[in-house]
């Protein structure tokens, strides 16, 4: 008995990109994110990246929020509040999301 060899194809498939229609499947226990999304938006990833950094003071962080993200700090924190409850954000950056959840929960407990 001989082993069947697969027919040569066009080569390995490139990873799915924006607009390709293909996206990685979410982990079974997480399900799709809000509004049925299966991955974070570029803006969501940028918000997490800003929050991941350490800042010398509030002024530097606010300046980066305005310059890089093009939104006000108020809008940034609104987006961040929603984002830390998003299972896709947790899958993308669990350390940052869990740290932010602990901070939020500690503030709520003090009230």
Steps between C-alpha positions, in 0.01 A plus 500: 500500500642837407435825679291748309687818430310825498484679171727801485307817555578863451705499820421578860208730555593848618368598842160667489522872466256787519223460248594141414176368643690242703570551863631279777235324701448626856577262782199277569444628853518865402270523200498798271544844646235771511298542182619159378857613432766232488801729548589834651503810284823685436380777733425250779851356470646853504303587817636189673852581382480851652365360825772235516778760518628661816463879506704757692192713560148561375598774254715274285230234475229750405724647232562156348127422510424817303792469255505127426136408540345829395241492778449687825614341826135485611407293194811286553391405852145430380637261236737344752216435745309302237812334368607342830174303506554374144614134484696582185704759691566246773626251240716769335669635814399309814757663729388856424128419500517309829702783661239754389217278626669471842539879520137554401374241748707651784353845426148361496559322831606827666170667408 
